[in-house]
Amino acid sequence: MRPPTAPAGTAGRVRRWWVGRDRRALLYGLPALLAAGVAAAAAGVALNQSPRELQARYAAEGQAAFRAKDYPRAVTCLERAAGPGTDPDATYRLALAAEAAGDPGRAAALMRELAPTNTAGYAAAQYWTARRLLAAAADPRTVAEAKARLAAALDGDLGADAPAAHGLLGKLYLADPRTRDDAEFHLRKAVAAVPLARLDLARFHLLKGNADAARQEAAVAVRHFRDRAKADPAGVAAYLAWADALTYQDDFPAAVGVLEERLATTADPVYRTALGKLYAGWHDARRVAAPPAELLSLLDKGLGHDPANTDLLNRLLGHLRVGGPDAGAARKGLHELLAKGGTNLAPVHFALAVDARGRGDVAAERVHLEQAFRLDPKTATVANNLAWVLLHQPEPDAARALILADLAVTREPANANFRDTRGRAYLVLGRPADALADLDVVHAHAPDTPGLRAALADVYERLGQPAVAAAYRAPEPKR
């Protein structure tokens, strides 16, 4: 039978092509054809949309990807949504996506664009920057900048983040006696949405001498966190806050009971750390009225839970001062801690070494210091940190700080940080020549150490070299 005659014209050519075509090749090519079709359709849609509509579409897709934790896709979409002249919210969301995608440098650069220093900027970016500053450091300059940024954020529209920002700013104001009176306003703005702020409000009243108001705020916090803890027995934060609130009612035994019960139930070391802090606070609350034996017992119990707690050690070292009425009892308590044994006895040996140094017992100092360093190489850092705290408390104890700093330098003579601390101690004690020996080492190896030039200027002024002192007080030349 003869094949049908091929139709004439274009239709005929198409039919001849189809009849002789290998269908499998076409099937294999369908995905590419479909993709091309989709791309063409998208291009057609894009051509029919305004730039503003496209940005809104990319922003919506980027937010959806962010919620789905598809951060690379979120970055891609939000990059197309952000740009010159766009809503700063798009740039802010891009920064969050970049941070979540593992690019904190880009996130920080974008936030700096949105929240430059000394300007109002974008409120949410100011709040983000303040929190990152506080997470990185807590030096006075950083805290001051964080305060300014939080205030700028609250002058703008923070939305749901406003109570948390009020709470954080209130906490910072509370920590500084110069701004303490401003803390109450912000803490009251926070308490409804941030229950932990109520504890800061209780502390505010306590510091202002209003114990009744502190107890009232603490009572509300106790009920709230006790209920939360009972509703979620596996939670940790509610139990810690419950115990903390009880201390503002002066019910330290009940607070210890909450934490010790949780420690016995869960064996979570976080409760050991919390108990160490709690006993330090109990010691401070009883310091005026209690006899030395009771205070030492509180420190002993705290160190039993957390032997590395520097607050407890610092208080114990206070009781070990030469000639103090309770030094012998404190020393006996440390010996008993050693006799009990344990896995972390380095702080106990360290405290006994400090005591021996103060009494001039060279042999005992060497024994305990060698043991402390052997058990925990970080003991030198602990000594240095304690010395720095003693130098910068409201009533500096430079003599004890020098003992601690000297122990640290003995362990690591080339450590510029340790030499800086010892040099500052010498300076406070009126020994400028000794201070210069240490601070010159710091200047040679760590010239950017904060406050170093001012300290050296003070040293040379006391050594009768005003011209050199003036050179150090002048602005540092650019290198």
ZIPE-V801344 format. One record per residue. RES is the residue in one small letter. SS is DSSP state (A for helix, B for strand, O for the rest). OMEGA is omega as a letter, one per 40 degrees, with the letter a starting at -180 (NA if undefined). Layout:
RES/SS/OMEGA  RES/SS/OMEGA
//
This chain:
m/O/a  r/O/i  p/O/i  p/O/i  t/O/i  a/O/i  p/O/i  a/O/i  g/A/a  t/A/a  a/A/i  g/A/i  r/A/i  v/A/a  r/A/i  r/A/i  w/A/a  w/A/a  v/A/a  g/O/a  r/O/i  d/O/a  r/A/a  r/A/i  a/A/i  l/A/i  l/A/i  y/A/a  g/A/a  l/A/a  p/A/i  a/A/i  l/A/a  l/A/i  a/A/i  a/A/i  g/A/i  v/A/i  a/A/i  a/A/i  a/A/i  a/A/i  a/A/i  g/A/i  v/A/a  a/A/i  l/A/a  n/O/i  q/O/i  s/O/i  p/A/a  r/A/i  e/A/i  l/A/i  q/A/i  a/A/a  r/A/i  y/A/i  a/A/a  a/A/i  e/A/i  g/A/i  q/A/i  a/A/i  a/A/i  f/A/i  r/A/i  a/O/a  k/O/i  d/O/a  y/A/i  p/A/i  r/A/i  a/A/i  v/A/a  t/A/a  c/A/a  l/A/i  e/A/a  r/A/i  a/A/a  a/O/i  g/O/a  p/O/i  g/O/a  t/O/i  d/O/a  p/A/i  d/A/i  a/A/i  t/A/i  y/A/i  r/A/i  l/A/i  a/A/i  l/A/i  a/A/i  a/A/i  e/A/a  a/A/a  a/O/i  g/O/i  d/O/a  p/A/i  g/A/i  r/A/i  a/A/a  a/A/i  a/A/i  l/A/i  m/A/i  r/A/i  e/A/a  l/A/a  a/O/i  p/O/a  t/O/i  n/O/i  t/O/a  a/O/i  g/O/a  y/O/a  a/A/a  a/A/i  a/A/i  q/A/a  y/A/i  w/A/a  t/A/i  a/A/a  r/A/i  r/A/i  l/A/a  l/A/i  a/A/a  a/A/a  a/O/i  a/O/i  d/O/a  p/A/a  r/A/i  t/A/i  v/A/i  a/A/i  e/A/i  a/A/i  k/A/a  a/A/a  r/A/i  l/A/i  a/A/i  a/A/i  a/A/a  l/A/i  d/A/i  g/O/a  d/O/i  l/O/i  g/A/a  a/A/a  d/A/a  a/A/i  p/A/i  a/A/i  a/A/i  h/A/a  g/A/a  l/A/i  l/A/i  g/A/i  k/A/i  l/A/i  y/A/a  l/A/a  a/A/a  d/O/a  p/O/a  r/O/a  t/O/a  r/A/a  d/A/a  d/A/a  a/A/a  e/A/a  f/A/a  h/A/a  l/A/i  r/A/i  k/A/a  a/A/a  v/O/a  a/O/a  a/O/a  v/O/a  p/O/i  l/O/i  a/A/i  r/A/i  l/A/i  d/A/i  l/A/i  a/A/i  r/A/i  f/A/a  h/A/i  l/A/i  l/A/i  k/O/i  g/O/a  n/O/a  a/A/a  d/A/i  a/A/i  a/A/i  r/A/i  q/A/i  e/A/a  a/A/i  a/A/i  v/A/a  a/A/i  v/A/a  r/A/a  h/A/a  f/A/i  r/A/i  d/A/i  r/A/a  a/A/i  k/A/a  a/A/a  d/O/a  p/O/a  a/O/a  g/O/a  v/O/a  a/A/a  a/A/i  y/A/i  l/A/i  a/A/i  w/A/i  a/A/i  d/A/a  a/A/i  l/A/a  t/A/i  y/O/i  q/O/a  d/O/i  d/O/a  f/A/i  p/A/i  a/A/i  a/A/i  v/A/i  g/A/i  v/A/a  l/A/a  e/A/i  e/A/i  r/A/i  l/A/i  a/A/a  t/A/a  t/A/a  a/O/i  d/O/a  p/A/i  v/A/i  y/A/i  r/A/i  t/A/a  a/A/i  l/A/i  g/A/i  k/A/a  l/A/i  y/A/i  a/A/i  g/A/i  w/A/i  h/A/a  d/A/i  a/A/a  r/A/a  r/O/a  v/O/a  a/O/a  a/O/i  p/O/a  p/A/a  a/A/i  e/A/a  l/A/i  l/A/i  s/A/i  l/A/i  l/A/i  d/A/i  k/A/i  g/A/i  l/A/i  g/A/i  h/A/a  d/O/a  p/O/a  a/O/a  n/O/a  t/A/i  d/A/i  l/A/i  l/A/a  n/A/i  r/A/i  l/A/i  l/A/i  g/A/i  h/A/a  l/O/a  r/O/a  v/O/i  g/O/i  g/O/a  p/O/a  d/O/a  a/A/a  g/A/i  a/A/i  a/A/i  r/A/i  k/A/i  g/A/i  l/A/i  h/A/i  e/A/i  l/A/i  l/A/a  a/A/i  k/A/a  g/O/a  g/O/a  t/O/a  n/O/a  l/O/a  a/A/a  p/A/i  v/A/i  h/A/a  f/A/i  a/A/i  l/A/i  a/A/i  v/A/i  d/A/a  a/A/i  r/A/a  g/A/a  r/A/a  g/O/i  d/O/a  v/A/a  a/A/i  a/A/i  e/A/a  r/A/a  v/A/a  h/A/a  l/A/i  e/A/i  q/A/a  a/A/a  f/A/i  r/A/a  l/A/a  d/O/a  p/O/a  k/O/a  t/A/i  a/A/i  t/A/i  v/A/i  a/A/a  n/A/a  n/A/i  l/A/i  a/A/a  w/A/i  v/A/a  l/A/i  l/A/a  h/O/i  q/O/a  p/O/i  e/O/a  p/O/i  d/O/a  a/A/a  a/A/i  r/A/i  a/A/i  l/A/i  i/A/a  l/A/a  a/A/i  d/A/i  l/A/i  a/A/a  v/A/i  t/A/a  r/A/a  e/O/a  p/O/a  a/O/a  n/O/a  a/A/i  n/A/i  f/A/i  r/A/i  d/A/i  t/A/a  r/A/i  g/A/i  r/A/i  a/A/i  y/A/a  l/A/i  v/A/a  l/O/i  g/O/i  r/O/a  p/A/a  a/A/i  d/A/i  a/A/a  l/A/a  a/A/i  d/A/a  l/A/i  d/A/i  v/A/i  v/A/a  h/A/a  a/A/a  h/A/i  a/O/a  p/O/a  d/O/i  t/O/a  p/O/i  g/O/a  l/A/a  r/A/i  a/A/i  a/A/i  l/A/i  a/A/i  d/A/i  v/A/a  y/A/i  e/A/a  r/A/i  l/O/i  g/O/i  q/O/a  p/A/a  a/A/i  v/A/i  a/A/a  a/A/i  a/A/i  y/A/i  r/A/i  a/O/i  p/O/a  e/O/i  p/O/i  k/O/i  r/O/NA
//
